[in-house]
Amino acid sequence: MAHYVHVGSLADGEAVAATVRAVARHVPIDRVECLWEPYMMLAARLRELLGLPGLTAEQTVPFRDKERMKELLGAAGLRVPGHHSADTVAGVWAAAERLGFPLIVKPIAGAGSADTYRADSAAELDAIMPMLRHVPQVIVEEFIDAEEFTYDTICAGGRVLVENICQYHPRPLVTKMHEWVSPVTMALRDLDAAGLQGGRKLGAAVLQVLGFRDGFTHMEWYRKADGEVVFGEIGARPPGARTVDVMNYATDADLFFGWAEAVTQGRISQPVVRRYNAASVFKRASGAGRITHYEGLDRLLAEYGEHVAAVELLPVGAPRRDWRATTTADGMVIVRHPDLPKALEITQRFATELHLYAG
């Protein structure tokens, strides 16, 4: 980073636009990119303001509005969950009547699994409704019982320069429900594995239908027990929760730099070779208050240290984070190994045998 300008709040779009206009009078601005889902529309409006390439506001809408997203993809013949949008309690119940249970209710313009709930019955849906009062519009979806993966790309000129697939262990909806779970995101080394080809084909089709050309994308998809692949959702931005770091450790590349090259030069100069399966393991401390100690870290490092790429845990004395509000929780470990069974073994050991305590 060569320079930055502080603004009072990115939520104040007019003030941000005025600041950007002022900067543009002194410094040439070539691209506008965005990391964070809530401000994708602001980035699009800034592009329009400055006459820059990239997604317009109209083109950004299908990446933000999950109902519009699924309408377009369903119309193109891609498998999407059954879905209905709703902005009233009555609308949610009507959607539930049409879809049946189990179902998912989540914000129509949300990100990750924030404010996302599963309901297996009318009684569970009734219990969920008060927790969604602050959400102006939701999408009610068919629940897909399946494994969950990502399909992440860096594109230039409509060409996929880098692709990545991660698998979640367990599904994010499960990690959101149970504090004791250590969420894992595993970037897979072998993208040519037979079980991933349906997801890759689906991802390429989604990009084509939505007309994405330049930048980072993060898509989620499901693989059912019978092999059927189902679209989840897509964002025109990098994956969050340190997943780009995991991708970097899987390839020994700098994909943040690669992203910049792709949007400014239409290419990536560095080789991007998938050398490892790499995984983030996020930890949640037991207890409340401040971190008091760890258990299991020294033993695991002694056994697997050469395969541990990063250890970033809250230090002793630091206050616990709210695990419901942030995936990164109380810290993480990133591990990697060329062989998937070994990578899964190491990941599982850190997920189950490393413990943080607070008090």
Contacts in CASP RR format, 6 or more apart in sequence:
PFRMAT RR
TARGET T0000
AUTHOR 0000-0000-0000
METHOD contacts of the structure
MODEL  1
MAHYVHVGSLADGEAVAATVRAVARHVPIDRVECLWEPYMMLAARLRELL
GLPGLTAEQTVPFRDKERMKELLGAAGLRVPGHHSADTVAGVWAAAERLG
FPLIVKPIAGAGSADTYRADSAAELDAIMPMLRHVPQVIVEEFIDAEEFT
YDTICAGGRVLVENICQYHPRPLVTKMHEWVSPVTMALRDLDAAGLQGGR
KLGAAVLQVLGFRDGFTHMEWYRKADGEVVFGEIGARPPGARTVDVMNYA
TDADLFFGWAEAVTQGRISQPVVRRYNAASVFKRASGAGRITHYEGLDRL
LAEYGEHVAAVELLPVGAPRRDWRATTTADGMVIVRHPDLPKALEITQRF
ATELHLYAG
3 27 0 8 1.000
5 19 0 8 1.000
5 23 0 8 1.000
7 15 0 8 1.000
7 16 0 8 1.000
7 19 0 8 1.000
8 15 0 8 1.000
9 15 0 8 1.000
10 16 0 8 1.000
10 36 0 8 1.000
10 39 0 8 1.000
10 42 0 8 1.000
13 42 0 8 1.000
13 45 0 8 1.000
16 42 0 8 1.000
16 46 0 8 1.000
17 45 0 8 1.000
17 46 0 8 1.000
17 49 0 8 1.000
20 29 0 8 1.000
20 46 0 8 1.000
20 49 0 8 1.000
20 50 0 8 1.000
21 49 0 8 1.000
23 29 0 8 1.000
24 50 0 8 1.000
29 50 0 8 1.000
29 52 0 8 1.000
30 52 0 8 1.000
30 264 0 8 1.000
31 52 0 8 1.000
31 53 0 8 1.000
31 54 0 8 1.000
31 263 0 8 1.000
31 264 0 8 1.000
32 43 0 8 1.000
32 46 0 8 1.000
32 47 0 8 1.000
32 50 0 8 1.000
32 52 0 8 1.000
32 54 0 8 1.000
33 43 0 8 1.000
33 215 0 8 1.000
33 259 0 8 1.000
33 263 0 8 1.000
34 40 0 8 1.000
34 42 0 8 1.000
34 43 0 8 1.000
34 237 0 8 1.000
35 237 0 8 1.000
35 238 0 8 1.000
36 111 0 8 1.000
36 237 0 8 1.000
37 64 0 8 1.000
37 110 0 8 1.000
37 111 0 8 1.000
37 112 0 8 1.000
37 235 0 8 1.000
37 237 0 8 1.000
38 109 0 8 1.000
38 110 0 8 1.000
38 111 0 8 1.000
40 55 0 8 1.000
40 60 0 8 1.000
40 63 0 8 1.000
40 64 0 8 1.000
40 235 0 8 1.000
40 236 0 8 1.000
40 237 0 8 1.000
41 57 0 8 1.000
41 60 0 8 1.000
41 61 0 8 1.000
41 64 0 8 1.000
43 55 0 8 1.000
43 60 0 8 1.000
44 54 0 8 1.000
44 55 0 8 1.000
44 56 0 8 1.000
44 57 0 8 1.000
44 59 0 8 1.000
44 60 0 8 1.000
45 57 0 8 1.000
46 52 0 8 1.000
47 53 0 8 1.000
47 54 0 8 1.000
47 55 0 8 1.000
47 56 0 8 1.000
48 56 0 8 1.000
48 57 0 8 1.000
53 214 0 8 1.000
54 213 0 8 1.000
54 214 0 8 1.000
55 63 0 8 1.000
55 212 0 8 1.000
55 236 0 8 1.000
59 210 0 8 1.000
59 211 0 8 1.000
60 236 0 8 1.000
61 68 0 8 1.000
62 68 0 8 1.000
62 69 0 8 1.000
62 72 0 8 1.000
62 210 0 8 1.000
63 69 0 8 1.000
63 210 0 8 1.000
63 234 0 8 1.000
63 235 0 8 1.000
63 236 0 8 1.000
64 109 0 8 1.000
64 235 0 8 1.000
65 108 0 8 1.000
65 109 0 8 1.000
66 83 0 8 1.000
66 106 0 8 1.000
66 108 0 8 1.000
66 109 0 8 1.000
66 110 0 8 1.000
66 139 0 8 1.000
66 233 0 8 1.000
67 83 0 8 1.000
67 84 0 8 1.000
67 85 0 8 1.000
67 108 0 8 1.000
67 139 0 8 1.000
69 210 0 8 1.000
69 233 0 8 1.000
69 234 0 8 1.000
70 80 0 8 1.000
70 81 0 8 1.000
70 82 0 8 1.000
70 83 0 8 1.000
70 139 0 8 1.000
70 231 0 8 1.000
72 209 0 8 1.000
72 210 0 8 1.000
73 80 0 8 1.000
73 206 0 8 1.000
73 209 0 8 1.000
73 210 0 8 1.000
73 231 0 8 1.000
74 80 0 8 1.000
76 205 0 8 1.000
76 209 0 8 1.000
78 202 0 8 1.000
78 205 0 8 1.000
78 206 0 8 1.000
78 209 0 8 1.000
78 231 0 8 1.000
79 202 0 8 1.000
79 228 0 8 1.000
79 229 0 8 1.000
79 230 0 8 1.000
79 231 0 8 1.000
80 230 0 8 1.000
80 231 0 8 1.000
80 232 0 8 1.000
81 104 0 8 1.000
81 141 0 8 1.000
81 142 0 8 1.000
81 143 0 8 1.000
81 144 0 8 1.000
81 230 0 8 1.000
81 231 0 8 1.000
81 232 0 8 1.000
82 99 0 8 1.000
82 141 0 8 1.000
82 142 0 8 1.000
83 99 0 8 1.000
83 139 0 8 1.000
83 140 0 8 1.000
83 141 0 8 1.000
83 142 0 8 1.000
84 91 0 8 1.000
84 94 0 8 1.000
84 95 0 8 1.000
84 98 0 8 1.000
84 99 0 8 1.000
84 139 0 8 1.000
84 140 0 8 1.000
85 95 0 8 1.000
85 108 0 8 1.000
85 137 0 8 1.000
85 138 0 8 1.000
85 139 0 8 1.000
85 140 0 8 1.000
86 92 0 8 1.000
86 94 0 8 1.000
86 95 0 8 1.000
86 137 0 8 1.000
86 138 0 8 1.000
86 139 0 8 1.000
86 140 0 8 1.000
87 136 0 8 1.000
87 137 0 8 1.000
87 138 0 8 1.000
89 129 0 8 1.000
92 105 0 8 1.000
92 125 0 8 1.000
92 129 0 8 1.000
92 132 0 8 1.000
92 138 0 8 1.000
92 140 0 8 1.000
93 125 0 8 1.000
95 103 0 8 1.000
95 140 0 8 1.000
96 103 0 8 1.000
96 119 0 8 1.000
96 122 0 8 1.000
96 125 0 8 1.000
96 140 0 8 1.000
99 140 0 8 1.000
99 141 0 8 1.000
99 142 0 8 1.000
100 142 0 8 1.000
101 119 0 8 1.000
101 120 0 8 1.000
101 121 0 8 1.000
101 122 0 8 1.000
101 125 0 8 1.000
101 143 0 8 1.000
102 118 0 8 1.000
102 119 0 8 1.000
102 120 0 8 1.000
102 143 0 8 1.000
102 145 0 8 1.000
103 118 0 8 1.000
103 119 0 8 1.000
103 125 0 8 1.000
103 140 0 8 1.000
103 141 0 8 1.000
103 142 0 8 1.000
103 143 0 8 1.000
104 116 0 8 1.000
104 117 0 8 1.000
104 118 0 8 1.000
104 119 0 8 1.000
104 140 0 8 1.000
104 141 0 8 1.000
104 142 0 8 1.000
104 143 0 8 1.000
104 173 0 8 1.000
105 116 0 8 1.000
105 117 0 8 1.000
105 119 0 8 1.000
105 125 0 8 1.000
105 128 0 8 1.000
105 132 0 8 1.000
105 138 0 8 1.000
105 139 0 8 1.000
105 140 0 8 1.000
105 141 0 8 1.000
106 113 0 8 1.000
106 115 0 8 1.000
106 116 0 8 1.000
106 117 0 8 1.000
106 138 0 8 1.000
106 139 0 8 1.000
106 141 0 8 1.000
107 114 0 8 1.000
107 115 0 8 1.000
107 116 0 8 1.000
107 135 0 8 1.000
107 137 0 8 1.000
107 138 0 8 1.000
107 139 0 8 1.000
108 137 0 8 1.000
108 138 0 8 1.000
108 139 0 8 1.000
109 137 0 8 1.000
112 172 0 8 1.000
113 172 0 8 1.000
113 173 0 8 1.000
113 175 0 8 1.000
113 176 0 8 1.000
115 131 0 8 1.000
115 132 0 8 1.000
115 135 0 8 1.000
116 173 0 8 1.000
116 176 0 8 1.000
117 128 0 8 1.000
117 131 0 8 1.000
117 132 0 8 1.000
118 124 0 8 1.000
118 143 0 8 1.000
118 173 0 8 1.000
119 125 0 8 1.000
119 128 0 8 1.000
132 138 0 8 1.000
144 222 0 8 1.000
144 224 0 8 1.000
144 230 0 8 1.000
144 232 0 8 1.000
145 224 0 8 1.000
145 225 0 8 1.000
146 222 0 8 1.000
146 223 0 8 1.000
146 224 0 8 1.000
146 225 0 8 1.000
146 230 0 8 1.000
147 167 0 8 1.000
147 171 0 8 1.000
147 222 0 8 1.000
147 223 0 8 1.000
148 167 0 8 1.000
148 168 0 8 1.000
148 171 0 8 1.000
148 172 0 8 1.000
148 220 0 8 1.000
148 221 0 8 1.000
148 222 0 8 1.000
149 165 0 8 1.000
149 166 0 8 1.000
149 167 0 8 1.000
149 168 0 8 1.000
149 196 0 8 1.000
149 199 0 8 1.000
149 220 0 8 1.000
149 221 0 8 1.000
149 222 0 8 1.000
149 223 0 8 1.000
150 164 0 8 1.000
150 165 0 8 1.000
150 166 0 8 1.000
150 167 0 8 1.000
150 168 0 8 1.000
150 185 0 8 1.000
150 218 0 8 1.000
150 219 0 8 1.000
150 220 0 8 1.000
150 221 0 8 1.000
150 239 0 8 1.000
150 243 0 8 1.000
151 163 0 8 1.000
151 164 0 8 1.000
151 165 0 8 1.000
151 199 0 8 1.000
151 200 0 8 1.000
151 202 0 8 1.000
151 203 0 8 1.000
151 217 0 8 1.000
151 219 0 8 1.000
151 220 0 8 1.000
151 221 0 8 1.000
152 163 0 8 1.000
152 164 0 8 1.000
152 165 0 8 1.000
152 166 0 8 1.000
152 216 0 8 1.000
152 217 0 8 1.000
152 218 0 8 1.000
152 219 0 8 1.000
152 238 0 8 1.000
152 239 0 8 1.000
152 243 0 8 1.000
152 247 0 8 1.000
153 160 0 8 1.000
153 161 0 8 1.000
153 162 0 8 1.000
153 163 0 8 1.000
153 164 0 8 1.000
153 207 0 8 1.000
153 216 0 8 1.000
153 217 0 8 1.000
154 160 0 8 1.000
154 161 0 8 1.000
154 162 0 8 1.000
154 215 0 8 1.000
154 216 0 8 1.000
154 255 0 8 1.000
154 258 0 8 1.000
154 259 0 8 1.000
154 262 0 8 1.000
154 268 0 8 1.000
155 161 0 8 1.000
155 207 0 8 1.000
155 212 0 8 1.000
155 213 0 8 1.000
155 214 0 8 1.000
155 215 0 8 1.000
155 216 0 8 1.000
155 217 0 8 1.000
155 262 0 8 1.000
156 213 0 8 1.000
156 214 0 8 1.000
156 215 0 8 1.000
156 262 0 8 1.000
156 263 0 8 1.000
156 265 0 8 1.000
156 266 0 8 1.000
156 267 0 8 1.000
156 268 0 8 1.000
157 213 0 8 1.000
157 214 0 8 1.000
157 266 0 8 1.000
158 207 0 8 1.000
158 211 0 8 1.000
158 212 0 8 1.000
158 213 0 8 1.000
158 214 0 8 1.000
160 204 0 8 1.000
160 207 0 8 1.000
161 262 0 8 1.000
161 266 0 8 1.000
161 267 0 8 1.000
161 268 0 8 1.000
161 272 0 8 1.000
162 255 0 8 1.000
162 258 0 8 1.000
162 268 0 8 1.000
162 272 0 8 1.000
163 191 0 8 1.000
163 200 0 8 1.000
164 187 0 8 1.000
164 191 0 8 1.000
164 247 0 8 1.000
164 250 0 8 1.000
165 187 0 8 1.000
165 188 0 8 1.000
165 191 0 8 1.000
165 196 0 8 1.000
165 199 0 8 1.000
165 200 0 8 1.000
166 185 0 8 1.000
166 186 0 8 1.000
166 187 0 8 1.000
166 188 0 8 1.000
166 239 0 8 1.000
166 243 0 8 1.000
166 246 0 8 1.000
167 185 0 8 1.000
167 186 0 8 1.000
167 188 0 8 1.000
168 175 0 8 1.000
168 183 0 8 1.000
168 184 0 8 1.000
168 185 0 8 1.000
168 186 0 8 1.000
169 183 0 8 1.000
169 184 0 8 1.000
169 185 0 8 1.000
169 186 0 8 1.000
169 347 0 8 1.000
169 351 0 8 1.000
170 181 0 8 1.000
170 183 0 8 1.000
172 183 0 8 1.000
172 327 0 8 1.000
174 181 0 8 1.000
175 181 0 8 1.000
175 183 0 8 1.000
175 327 0 8 1.000
176 324 0 8 1.000
179 284 0 8 1.000
179 323 0 8 1.000
180 284 0 8 1.000
180 286 0 8 1.000
181 284 0 8 1.000
182 281 0 8 1.000
182 282 0 8 1.000
182 283 0 8 1.000
182 284 0 8 1.000
182 350 0 8 1.000
182 351 0 8 1.000
182 352 0 8 1.000
182 354 0 8 1.000
183 241 0 8 1.000
183 281 0 8 1.000
183 282 0 8 1.000
183 327 0 8 1.000
183 329 0 8 1.000
184 279 0 8 1.000
184 280 0 8 1.000
184 281 0 8 1.000
184 282 0 8 1.000
184 347 0 8 1.000
184 351 0 8 1.000
185 241 0 8 1.000
185 243 0 8 1.000
185 246 0 8 1.000
185 279 0 8 1.000
185 280 0 8 1.000
186 277 0 8 1.000
186 278 0 8 1.000
186 279 0 8 1.000
186 343 0 8 1.000
186 344 0 8 1.000
186 347 0 8 1.000
187 243 0 8 1.000
187 246 0 8 1.000
187 247 0 8 1.000
187 249 0 8 1.000
187 250 0 8 1.000
187 277 0 8 1.000
187 278 0 8 1.000
187 279 0 8 1.000
188 196 0 8 1.000
188 277 0 8 1.000
188 340 0 8 1.000
189 250 0 8 1.000
189 274 0 8 1.000
189 275 0 8 1.000
189 276 0 8 1.000
189 277 0 8 1.000
189 338 0 8 1.000
189 340 0 8 1.000
190 196 0 8 1.000
190 274 0 8 1.000
190 340 0 8 1.000
191 200 0 8 1.000
191 274 0 8 1.000
195 223 0 8 1.000
195 227 0 8 1.000
198 223 0 8 1.000
198 229 0 8 1.000
199 221 0 8 1.000
199 223 0 8 1.000
199 229 0 8 1.000
201 229 0 8 1.000
202 221 0 8 1.000
202 229 0 8 1.000
202 231 0 8 1.000
203 219 0 8 1.000
203 221 0 8 1.000
206 219 0 8 1.000
206 231 0 8 1.000
206 234 0 8 1.000
207 217 0 8 1.000
210 234 0 8 1.000
212 236 0 8 1.000
214 262 0 8 1.000
214 263 0 8 1.000
214 266 0 8 1.000
215 236 0 8 1.000
215 259 0 8 1.000
215 262 0 8 1.000
215 263 0 8 1.000
216 236 0 8 1.000
216 237 0 8 1.000
216 238 0 8 1.000
216 259 0 8 1.000
217 234 0 8 1.000
217 235 0 8 1.000
217 236 0 8 1.000
217 237 0 8 1.000
218 234 0 8 1.000
218 235 0 8 1.000
218 237 0 8 1.000
218 238 0 8 1.000
218 239 0 8 1.000
218 240 0 8 1.000
218 243 0 8 1.000
219 231 0 8 1.000
219 232 0 8 1.000
219 233 0 8 1.000
219 234 0 8 1.000
219 235 0 8 1.000
220 232 0 8 1.000
220 233 0 8 1.000
220 234 0 8 1.000
221 229 0 8 1.000
221 230 0 8 1.000
221 231 0 8 1.000
221 232 0 8 1.000
222 229 0 8 1.000
222 230 0 8 1.000
222 231 0 8 1.000
222 232 0 8 1.000
223 229 0 8 1.000
224 230 0 8 1.000
238 244 0 8 1.000
238 259 0 8 1.000
240 327 0 8 1.000
241 280 0 8 1.000
241 282 0 8 1.000
241 327 0 8 1.000
241 328 0 8 1.000
242 280 0 8 1.000
242 328 0 8 1.000
242 332 0 8 1.000
242 334 0 8 1.000
243 280 0 8 1.000
244 255 0 8 1.000
244 256 0 8 1.000
245 280 0 8 1.000
245 310 0 8 1.000
245 334 0 8 1.000
246 278 0 8 1.000
246 279 0 8 1.000
246 280 0 8 1.000
246 334 0 8 1.000
247 253 0 8 1.000
247 255 0 8 1.000
247 278 0 8 1.000
248 254 0 8 1.000
248 255 0 8 1.000
248 256 0 8 1.000
249 276 0 8 1.000
249 278 0 8 1.000
249 309 0 8 1.000
249 310 0 8 1.000
249 334 0 8 1.000
249 336 0 8 1.000
250 274 0 8 1.000
250 275 0 8 1.000
250 276 0 8 1.000
250 277 0 8 1.000
250 278 0 8 1.000
250 336 0 8 1.000
251 272 0 8 1.000
251 273 0 8 1.000
251 274 0 8 1.000
251 275 0 8 1.000
251 276 0 8 1.000
252 273 0 8 1.000
252 275 0 8 1.000
253 270 0 8 1.000
253 271 0 8 1.000
253 272 0 8 1.000
253 273 0 8 1.000
254 270 0 8 1.000
255 272 0 8 1.000
257 270 0 8 1.000
258 268 0 8 1.000
258 269 0 8 1.000
258 270 0 8 1.000
261 267 0 8 1.000
261 268 0 8 1.000
261 269 0 8 1.000
262 268 0 8 1.000
275 338 0 8 1.000
276 336 0 8 1.000
276 337 0 8 1.000
276 338 0 8 1.000
276 343 0 8 1.000
277 336 0 8 1.000
277 337 0 8 1.000
277 338 0 8 1.000
277 339 0 8 1.000
277 340 0 8 1.000
277 343 0 8 1.000
277 344 0 8 1.000
278 309 0 8 1.000
278 334 0 8 1.000
278 335 0 8 1.000
278 336 0 8 1.000
278 343 0 8 1.000
279 334 0 8 1.000
279 335 0 8 1.000
279 336 0 8 1.000
279 343 0 8 1.000
279 347 0 8 1.000
280 332 0 8 1.000
280 333 0 8 1.000
280 334 0 8 1.000
281 332 0 8 1.000
281 333 0 8 1.000
281 334 0 8 1.000
281 335 0 8 1.000
281 347 0 8 1.000
281 350 0 8 1.000
281 351 0 8 1.000
281 354 0 8 1.000
282 327 0 8 1.000
282 328 0 8 1.000
282 329 0 8 1.000
282 331 0 8 1.000
282 332 0 8 1.000
283 313 0 8 1.000
283 329 0 8 1.000
283 330 0 8 1.000
283 331 0 8 1.000
283 332 0 8 1.000
283 333 0 8 1.000
283 354 0 8 1.000
283 355 0 8 1.000
283 356 0 8 1.000
284 323 0 8 1.000
284 329 0 8 1.000
284 330 0 8 1.000
284 356 0 8 1.000
285 291 0 8 1.000
285 314 0 8 1.000
285 320 0 8 1.000
285 330 0 8 1.000
285 356 0 8 1.000
285 357 0 8 1.000
285 358 0 8 1.000
286 355 0 8 1.000
286 356 0 8 1.000
286 357 0 8 1.000
286 358 0 8 1.000
287 320 0 8 1.000
287 357 0 8 1.000
287 358 0 8 1.000
287 359 0 8 1.000
288 320 0 8 1.000
288 358 0 8 1.000
288 359 0 8 1.000
289 319 0 8 1.000
289 320 0 8 1.000
289 358 0 8 1.000
289 359 0 8 1.000
290 316 0 8 1.000
290 317 0 8 1.000
290 318 0 8 1.000
290 319 0 8 1.000
290 320 0 8 1.000
290 358 0 8 1.000
290 359 0 8 1.000
291 313 0 8 1.000
291 314 0 8 1.000
291 315 0 8 1.000
291 316 0 8 1.000
291 317 0 8 1.000
291 318 0 8 1.000
291 319 0 8 1.000
291 320 0 8 1.000
291 330 0 8 1.000
291 356 0 8 1.000
291 357 0 8 1.000
291 358 0 8 1.000
292 316 0 8 1.000
292 317 0 8 1.000
292 357 0 8 1.000
292 358 0 8 1.000
292 359 0 8 1.000
293 316 0 8 1.000
293 356 0 8 1.000
293 357 0 8 1.000
294 313 0 8 1.000
294 316 0 8 1.000
294 354 0 8 1.000
294 355 0 8 1.000
294 356 0 8 1.000
294 357 0 8 1.000
295 354 0 8 1.000
295 355 0 8 1.000
295 357 0 8 1.000
296 353 0 8 1.000
296 354 0 8 1.000
296 355 0 8 1.000
297 311 0 8 1.000
297 313 0 8 1.000
297 354 0 8 1.000
299 353 0 8 1.000
300 308 0 8 1.000
300 349 0 8 1.000
300 350 0 8 1.000
300 353 0 8 1.000
300 354 0 8 1.000
301 308 0 8 1.000
301 311 0 8 1.000
303 349 0 8 1.000
304 335 0 8 1.000
304 346 0 8 1.000
304 349 0 8 1.000
304 350 0 8 1.000
307 335 0 8 1.000
307 336 0 8 1.000
307 337 0 8 1.000
307 342 0 8 1.000
307 343 0 8 1.000
307 346 0 8 1.000
308 333 0 8 1.000
308 334 0 8 1.000
308 335 0 8 1.000
309 334 0 8 1.000
309 335 0 8 1.000
309 336 0 8 1.000
310 332 0 8 1.000
310 333 0 8 1.000
310 334 0 8 1.000
311 333 0 8 1.000
312 331 0 8 1.000
312 332 0 8 1.000
312 333 0 8 1.000
313 330 0 8 1.000
313 331 0 8 1.000
313 332 0 8 1.000
313 333 0 8 1.000
313 356 0 8 1.000
314 320 0 8 1.000
314 321 0 8 1.000
314 330 0 8 1.000
314 331 0 8 1.000
314 356 0 8 1.000
320 330 0 8 1.000
320 358 0 8 1.000
321 328 0 8 1.000
321 329 0 8 1.000
321 330 0 8 1.000
323 329 0 8 1.000
323 330 0 8 1.000
330 356 0 8 1.000
330 358 0 8 1.000
331 356 0 8 1.000
333 350 0 8 1.000
333 354 0 8 1.000
335 343 0 8 1.000
335 346 0 8 1.000
335 347 0 8 1.000
335 350 0 8 1.000
336 343 0 8 1.000
337 343 0 8 1.000
337 346 0 8 1.000
END
